[in-house]
Amino acid sequence: MKLKKQLFLTTIILSFTLTGPVQAVTASGINNDDKPVKTSMRLPNEGRSDVQEPASSENKAPAEKPNDAVKTDDNTKAKSKVKADIGPQAITTGTNGTSSWTFDSDTGLLEFGAGILAERIDNNLSTAGIVNTTVKKIKFDGQVIAPTAVTYLFANLGQLSEFIDLNNFDTSAVTLMSYWFTNTKGLTNPDLRSFDTSNVTNMRYMFYGSWVETLDLSS
């Protein structure tokens, strides 16, 4: 009899144990209005500060159009304009005594017009801002009269290599030709036969420091 009661009690306890969780789950899934309770799932990245959400395309600022091409063109034009403004002047004019001269820096030609020279050429050019060594040729256009007593007349014109129309250069009244061609290293074989040296009394160091190899002053 005792054994039967114990088995009966054990059966009742087991039944309560097995049916209890089922009722609890059923109760938790249904609210008072017999409607299913809404449940939510937590995503793996929810709440993490190191995960960035993709930006909405609606909030993106419109891209600005590049102005590099326009700026480059403007800068190029500006630089070209500056270069044109500060570029060297090809033609320079001046006077020596009563003779007007023109210098072309592109060809190195120094051209004297009719008149009477009054000073040495290198000083005259320096006053006008011309570098002496840029003179390569000298032309006498019209009757140009040499000064009677000026030393160093053609001196320090280091690149001078040629006289053009030298027959238009009148030296008949010259008495002093000292140092006239000093340091004219480009003048190696000048043709000075047209020089009138009949009144010259002093030719001291006329070609000092020059590279003259041959010379004809037979006239």
Contacts in CASP RR format, 6 or more apart in sequence:
PFRMAT RR
TARGET T0000
AUTHOR 0000-0000-0000
METHOD contacts of the structure
MODEL  1
MKLKKQLFLTTIILSFTLTGPVQAVTASGINNDDKPVKTSMRLPNEGRSD
VQEPASSENKAPAEKPNDAVKTDDNTKAKSKVKADIGPQAITTGTNGTSS
WTFDSDTGLLEFGAGILAERIDNNLSTAGIVNTTVKKIKFDGQVIAPTAV
TYLFANLGQLSEFIDLNNFDTSAVTLMSYWFTNTKGLTNPDLRSFDTSNV
TNMRYMFYGSWVETLDLSS
28 37 0 8 1.000
29 36 0 8 1.000
29 37 0 8 1.000
30 36 0 8 1.000
30 37 0 8 1.000
31 37 0 8 1.000
45 51 0 8 1.000
88 105 0 8 1.000
89 105 0 8 1.000
90 104 0 8 1.000
90 105 0 8 1.000
90 106 0 8 1.000
91 102 0 8 1.000
91 103 0 8 1.000
91 104 0 8 1.000
91 105 0 8 1.000
92 102 0 8 1.000
92 103 0 8 1.000
92 105 0 8 1.000
92 128 0 8 1.000
92 129 0 8 1.000
92 130 0 8 1.000
93 100 0 8 1.000
93 101 0 8 1.000
93 102 0 8 1.000
93 103 0 8 1.000
94 100 0 8 1.000
94 101 0 8 1.000
94 102 0 8 1.000
94 128 0 8 1.000
95 101 0 8 1.000
96 112 0 8 1.000
96 117 0 8 1.000
96 118 0 8 1.000
96 119 0 8 1.000
96 121 0 8 1.000
96 124 0 8 1.000
97 115 0 8 1.000
97 116 0 8 1.000
97 117 0 8 1.000
97 118 0 8 1.000
97 119 0 8 1.000
98 115 0 8 1.000
98 116 0 8 1.000
98 118 0 8 1.000
99 112 0 8 1.000
99 113 0 8 1.000
99 114 0 8 1.000
99 115 0 8 1.000
99 116 0 8 1.000
99 117 0 8 1.000
99 144 0 8 1.000
100 112 0 8 1.000
100 113 0 8 1.000
101 110 0 8 1.000
101 111 0 8 1.000
101 112 0 8 1.000
101 113 0 8 1.000
102 110 0 8 1.000
102 111 0 8 1.000
103 109 0 8 1.000
103 110 0 8 1.000
103 111 0 8 1.000
103 125 0 8 1.000
103 128 0 8 1.000
103 130 0 8 1.000
103 135 0 8 1.000
104 111 0 8 1.000
105 130 0 8 1.000
105 134 0 8 1.000
107 136 0 8 1.000
107 137 0 8 1.000
108 134 0 8 1.000
108 135 0 8 1.000
108 136 0 8 1.000
108 137 0 8 1.000
109 136 0 8 1.000
109 137 0 8 1.000
109 138 0 8 1.000
109 139 0 8 1.000
109 164 0 8 1.000
110 121 0 8 1.000
110 125 0 8 1.000
110 135 0 8 1.000
110 137 0 8 1.000
110 138 0 8 1.000
110 139 0 8 1.000
111 138 0 8 1.000
111 139 0 8 1.000
111 140 0 8 1.000
111 141 0 8 1.000
112 138 0 8 1.000
112 139 0 8 1.000
112 140 0 8 1.000
112 141 0 8 1.000
112 144 0 8 1.000
113 140 0 8 1.000
113 141 0 8 1.000
113 142 0 8 1.000
113 144 0 8 1.000
114 141 0 8 1.000
114 142 0 8 1.000
114 143 0 8 1.000
114 144 0 8 1.000
115 143 0 8 1.000
115 144 0 8 1.000
115 145 0 8 1.000
116 144 0 8 1.000
116 145 0 8 1.000
116 147 0 8 1.000
117 144 0 8 1.000
117 145 0 8 1.000
117 146 0 8 1.000
117 147 0 8 1.000
117 150 0 8 1.000
117 153 0 8 1.000
118 147 0 8 1.000
118 150 0 8 1.000
119 147 0 8 1.000
119 150 0 8 1.000
120 150 0 8 1.000
120 151 0 8 1.000
120 152 0 8 1.000
120 153 0 8 1.000
120 154 0 8 1.000
120 155 0 8 1.000
121 135 0 8 1.000
121 138 0 8 1.000
121 153 0 8 1.000
121 154 0 8 1.000
121 157 0 8 1.000
122 132 0 8 1.000
122 152 0 8 1.000
122 155 0 8 1.000
122 156 0 8 1.000
122 157 0 8 1.000
125 131 0 8 1.000
125 132 0 8 1.000
125 135 0 8 1.000
126 132 0 8 1.000
132 156 0 8 1.000
132 157 0 8 1.000
132 158 0 8 1.000
133 157 0 8 1.000
133 158 0 8 1.000
133 159 0 8 1.000
134 159 0 8 1.000
135 157 0 8 1.000
135 158 0 8 1.000
135 159 0 8 1.000
135 160 0 8 1.000
136 159 0 8 1.000
136 160 0 8 1.000
136 161 0 8 1.000
136 162 0 8 1.000
137 160 0 8 1.000
137 161 0 8 1.000
137 162 0 8 1.000
137 163 0 8 1.000
137 164 0 8 1.000
138 154 0 8 1.000
138 157 0 8 1.000
138 160 0 8 1.000
138 162 0 8 1.000
138 163 0 8 1.000
138 164 0 8 1.000
139 163 0 8 1.000
139 164 0 8 1.000
139 165 0 8 1.000
140 163 0 8 1.000
140 164 0 8 1.000
140 165 0 8 1.000
140 166 0 8 1.000
140 168 0 8 1.000
140 169 0 8 1.000
141 165 0 8 1.000
141 168 0 8 1.000
142 165 0 8 1.000
142 168 0 8 1.000
143 168 0 8 1.000
143 170 0 8 1.000
144 168 0 8 1.000
144 169 0 8 1.000
144 170 0 8 1.000
145 170 0 8 1.000
145 173 0 8 1.000
146 153 0 8 1.000
146 169 0 8 1.000
146 170 0 8 1.000
146 171 0 8 1.000
146 173 0 8 1.000
146 174 0 8 1.000
147 153 0 8 1.000
147 174 0 8 1.000
148 173 0 8 1.000
148 174 0 8 1.000
148 175 0 8 1.000
148 176 0 8 1.000
149 174 0 8 1.000
149 175 0 8 1.000
149 176 0 8 1.000
150 176 0 8 1.000
151 176 0 8 1.000
151 178 0 8 1.000
151 179 0 8 1.000
151 180 0 8 1.000
152 178 0 8 1.000
152 179 0 8 1.000
152 180 0 8 1.000
152 182 0 8 1.000
153 177 0 8 1.000
153 180 0 8 1.000
154 160 0 8 1.000
154 180 0 8 1.000
154 181 0 8 1.000
154 184 0 8 1.000
155 179 0 8 1.000
155 180 0 8 1.000
155 181 0 8 1.000
155 182 0 8 1.000
155 183 0 8 1.000
155 184 0 8 1.000
156 182 0 8 1.000
156 183 0 8 1.000
156 184 0 8 1.000
157 183 0 8 1.000
157 184 0 8 1.000
158 183 0 8 1.000
158 184 0 8 1.000
158 185 0 8 1.000
158 186 0 8 1.000
159 186 0 8 1.000
160 184 0 8 1.000
160 186 0 8 1.000
160 187 0 8 1.000
161 186 0 8 1.000
161 187 0 8 1.000
161 188 0 8 1.000
163 169 0 8 1.000
163 190 0 8 1.000
163 191 0 8 1.000
166 191 0 8 1.000
166 192 0 8 1.000
166 194 0 8 1.000
166 195 0 8 1.000
167 194 0 8 1.000
169 194 0 8 1.000
169 195 0 8 1.000
170 196 0 8 1.000
171 177 0 8 1.000
171 195 0 8 1.000
171 196 0 8 1.000
171 197 0 8 1.000
171 200 0 8 1.000
172 196 0 8 1.000
172 198 0 8 1.000
172 199 0 8 1.000
173 199 0 8 1.000
174 196 0 8 1.000
174 197 0 8 1.000
174 199 0 8 1.000
174 200 0 8 1.000
175 199 0 8 1.000
175 200 0 8 1.000
175 201 0 8 1.000
175 202 0 8 1.000
176 200 0 8 1.000
176 201 0 8 1.000
176 202 0 8 1.000
177 197 0 8 1.000
177 200 0 8 1.000
177 202 0 8 1.000
177 203 0 8 1.000
177 206 0 8 1.000
178 202 0 8 1.000
178 203 0 8 1.000
178 204 0 8 1.000
178 205 0 8 1.000
178 206 0 8 1.000
179 204 0 8 1.000
179 205 0 8 1.000
179 206 0 8 1.000
179 208 0 8 1.000
180 206 0 8 1.000
180 207 0 8 1.000
181 187 0 8 1.000
181 190 0 8 1.000
181 206 0 8 1.000
181 207 0 8 1.000
181 208 0 8 1.000
181 210 0 8 1.000
181 212 0 8 1.000
182 205 0 8 1.000
182 207 0 8 1.000
182 208 0 8 1.000
182 209 0 8 1.000
182 210 0 8 1.000
183 208 0 8 1.000
183 209 0 8 1.000
183 210 0 8 1.000
184 207 0 8 1.000
184 210 0 8 1.000
184 211 0 8 1.000
184 212 0 8 1.000
185 209 0 8 1.000
185 210 0 8 1.000
185 211 0 8 1.000
186 210 0 8 1.000
186 211 0 8 1.000
187 210 0 8 1.000
187 211 0 8 1.000
187 212 0 8 1.000
188 211 0 8 1.000
188 212 0 8 1.000
188 213 0 8 1.000
189 212 0 8 1.000
189 213 0 8 1.000
189 214 0 8 1.000
190 212 0 8 1.000
190 215 0 8 1.000
191 216 0 8 1.000
192 215 0 8 1.000
192 216 0 8 1.000
192 217 0 8 1.000
193 216 0 8 1.000
193 217 0 8 1.000
193 218 0 8 1.000
193 219 0 8 1.000
194 219 0 8 1.000
195 217 0 8 1.000
195 219 0 8 1.000
196 219 0 8 1.000
197 203 0 8 1.000
197 217 0 8 1.000
197 219 0 8 1.000
207 215 0 8 1.000
END
